[in-house]
């Protein structure tokens, strides 16, 4: 089988693109794994203390506690996928403009927050349809909020460290372009 040089170069370019996309996602997968393990360990410790030691949570609330944990981790994974759009290494028209990068990051953060809120609302509606009582609903919602916050902090710290290492290695720093009303120093 003879392959033309054009087809071979196109295949090589697409393979490089897929490889770059996977390489960009590897820190995100590691960050999610770190955040999920940390929050699951903390949630387990909180359950043991609140249920076994202090008798604050009844045994009947365990499924809703677990559902809150699972839904929050799913929301974190969805938000992290949205955040991954910021780490895309393909050439961007705003790659050297700090203000445009900041506005893109802000819009991605808003979209990730919307995704988390959407997961919470869908889960609450599903629980309401099932006729879940208030105490179980409160257990789910409080667990979701706590796990979402802890996982967001853990993942953000992990990603920030990874991005710092990457920017130090590349030696590239984005600089804000001056606004039209600002004076440019000569």
N, C-alpha and C positions, 0 to 999 in steps of 0.2 A: 504494500500500500504506500503510495507516494502522497506526501502532504505538502501543499504549496507553502512557500515562506509566509504569505499573508495569513493563512489559516493558523500556522504555527505561532506567529507573533501574536495573533488575536487570542489564541488559547493561552499563551504565556502571560499576556496582559490580564486576562480574566482570572487566571490562577493567582497572579500577584495581587489583584484586587481582593479576591476572596481571602487570601492569606493575610493581607493588611487588615481587613475587617475583623477576622478572627483574632489577630494579634491585639487590635484595639479593644476587643471585648474580653480578652483574658483577664485584665485587671478588674473589670466589672464583675466577672464571674467569681473571681477570688474575693472581691469585696462583698458580694452577696453571700458567699459561703461563710465568710468571717462574721457578717452581721447576723445571719440566720443562726449560726452556732451560738454566738454570744447571747442573742435574745432568747433562744430556746433554753439555754442554760439558766439565764436569769428568771425566765417565766416559770421554769420547773422549780427553782429555789423559792420563788414567791409563793407558788401553789403549796409547796410543802410547809412553809412557815404559816401561811394564811389558813390552810386547811387542817393540817396535822397538829401544829404547835398552838395556834391561837384559836382554832375552831371558828374562824370568821366566814369561811365559805363552805356551804353544804356539799356533799358528794354529788348531788344532782346537778350542780353547776359545772362539773368537770367537762361535759361535752361542749358547753357554750364557752368555757374558758379556752378549750382546745380549738374551737372554731374561730374565736377571736384571734388567737395566735396564728392559725393558718391563714385566715383572711388578711391579716396585717402583713405577713410574710409574702403572700401573693401580691399585695398592693406594693410592697417594697420592690419586688422583682419587676413589676410593671413600671414603676417609677424609675428604677435603675435602667431599664431598657430605654426609656425616654431620655434620661440623662446621657446615655451612651451616644446619642446623636451629637453631643457637644465634643466628644473625643474623636470624631471621625477625622481621619488623616487626609482624606481626599482634599484637593485644593479648594479653598473657600474664598470667595471674593472679599471677605472681611477679615481674613486671617491675620493681617497686620494692623488692624484697627481695634484698639482696646474698647472703645465705646460700642462699636457694633457687636463685638464679642460679648460684652457685658449685657447688652440688650437681648442677644440670642440666648444667653444663659438664663436670664430672668424669665424669658418666655418659656423656656424648657422647664424651669422650676415650677412655673404656674401650671403648665400642662401636667407635670408629674403630681402636683397637689390635686388637680382636678381628677386625675386617675385614681388616686387614693380615696378621695371623697366619693367617687363613683362606685368603687368596690364596697365601701362602707354602706352607702345607700342601698345598693343591690342586696347586700347581705341582710340589712335591717328589714327591707321589704320582704325578703324570703322568710325571715323569722316571723314577721307579722302574719304572713299568709299561713304559716304553720300553727299560728295561735300560741306562740311562746309568751309566757308570763313576763311581767315587768322585771322581776329579780334576775331571771335568766338573760333577758335582753340587756339589762344594765351590766351584768357580768361580761357579756360579749363585747359591748361597746367600750367599757373601761379597759378590758384586755386589749382590744384593737388599738385604742389610743395610746396606751402605754408601750405596746410592742412596736407600733409604727414610729413612735418618737425615739425609742432606744435604737431600733434598727437604722433609722435615718441618721442618727448621730454616729453610730458605729461605721456605717457604710461611707458617710461623708468624710470621716476621718481617714479611712482607708484609701478612698479615691484621692483625697487631697495629698496624702503622702506619695501615692503613685504618680500623680501629675507633677509634683515637685521634683521627684527623681527624674521624670521624663524631660521636664523643661531644663533641668540642670545639665542633662546629658546632651540635649540638642543645642543649648546655648542661645535659644531664641526667646526673646521677650517681646510681647506685643506692646505697642506704645499708643496711647490715646491720640487721636488726631485733634487738632485744635478746632474749637467751634468757629463758625464764620465771624462771630463778634469778638473773639479773643485775638489779641495781638500776638503774632508769632515772633519770638526772639530771634535776632540775627546773629 
